[in-house]
Amino acid sequence: MTARWTGVEELDGVLVELVNTAQEVLGRGLVGVYLQGSFALGGADEESDCDFLVVTASPVTGSRLDALRAFHSALPHRAGYWNAHPEGSYPLVTDLADLSRVGRPWWYVNHGSDRVVLDAHCSTEVTRWILSMHGRGCTGRTRAPSPDRYPSTS
């Protein structure tokens, strides 16, 4: 069975790799992998990046972070247009559930980049709204995490 999350075969293949890597590296710490941004909202085109969130139950550190960095460091250097266009973050589910944590930096990779860095790029109210209202689950919970579905933990 081929994943059909975006309708772009090459991109869906890249996303399968992202999902498989997240499952392998994070194991039970993986809450889910979600599309947000233009592919979730239905406005994507050939110049779009592909915004994702890999939601985690606990902080990504140590060897797990090293493994995710290895995946993202190789991806944009491979042949194929879409290998360079995933862009997203690795937020904690508790951060998504608590609007007071807007602006908290998460592990982030910019499209075209081969570096995973701490950045608040995706840690916005807009990202949370898109995820909550239009997020497309690639794996994990069928409903995307959002402040109205999870109690605050702060």
Secondary structure, 3 states (H helix, E strand, C coil): CCCCCCCCHHHHHHHHHHHHHHHHHHHHHEEEEEECCHHHHCCCCCCCCEEEEEEECCCCCHHHHHHHHHHHHHHHHCCCHHHHCEEEEECEHHHHCCHHHCCCCEEEECCCCCCCEEECCCCCHHHHHHHHHHCEEEEECCCCCCCCCCCCCC
